[in-house]
């Protein structure tokens, strides 16, 4: 099993091109989530809802490729989830912030990820 070693959000070895791209997108999303603004509380609620959805879809033990697969399917469910959780805050529906930030957090806990 290859370990996906992460340093400052960048894969250093063992990641496939799809995983490397996803990790970079997710890291950027986490940075966007940290930006202050009036939608911050709503964005955090959406991230929490994505966390619950990921828990339901992949469980507690998963690999990075499982996350990449579910991320590829997220266009089917993310917008509906975000609109339900933050109906009056369209800024919280931006997947490049909320969805990507949630996936970044999950990537650090993948069974084949080693943080440095």
N, C-alpha and C positions, 0 to 999 in steps of 0.2 A: 504494500500500500504506500503510495507516494504521499508525503506530507506537503501540505500547501503552507509554506512558511510566509508569513505576512510581516512586512515592516512598513510602518506608516501607510497602511492600506494597500501596499503594492505586493503582488505575489512575487516571490523571489525564485522559487523552483517548484517543479512538480505540478503546476496548474496547467490545464489545457487552455488553448486560446479562448474558448468560450468562458471558462472560469476566470481567467485573467481579466477579460473585458468586464465581466459581471462584477468582479471585486473592485475594479476601478470606478465603475458607475455607482456601486453601493457606497463606497467611501466618499465620493463626491456628494451623494445624497445625504449622508450623515452630516457633512459640513453645512449643506443648505438648511437642514433641519435646525441646526444650532444658531442660525441667523435670527436676530430679534425681529419682532414685528407683531402686528395685531392678530395674526392668524396662528401664532405659536401654540397657544393652548389647544386649539382645534387640531393642528397638525399632530400634536402629541397624542391626542385621543385617537386619531386615525392610525398612528403607529401602533398604539396599544391594540387596536382592532386587528391590524395586520398580524401582530404577534399571535393573537388568538387564532386567526385563520391559519397561520403557519403551523401552530401546534396541532390543529385539527388535521391539516393536510399531510404533515410529515412526522409528527410525533416528537419524542424527546431525543431519539438517537437518529442521526442523519449524517450524510456526507455532503460535501460541497456540490457534487454533481446533482444531488437531490434538490438542493436549493436552486441551482441553475434551471433545472427542469420545471420546478414550480414557478419560478420567476418568468419563464417563457410562457406559462399558462395564465399569468396574472392579469392579462388584459381581459380575460373572461369574467373576472370577479372583482377586481380592485375598485373600479369607478363606482359600482353599485354600493360596495362596502363604504367607501369614503363619503359618498353622498348621504348614506343612511346615518353615519356617525357624526358628520358635520354638515347638516343640510343647508345651513345659512352661510357657510364659509367656503366658497369655491376655491380660495387659495390653498385650502387644506387638501384639495383633491389632486394636487400636483404629484404624480407618481415619482418624479425625479427627486423629490424631497422625502415624502412620507414613505412610500413603498421602498425606495432604495435604502433609506435609513434603517428601516426594520430589517431588511435583508442583510445589511452590513452587520448589525448586531448578531443576527443568527449565524452569519458566516464565521464569526470568531469562535463559536461553540460547535462547529462541525467536527465530527469525529476525526477527520483527516486534516484539520487545520492546526497549525502550531504557531502561536503568536510570539513574536520576538520584540 
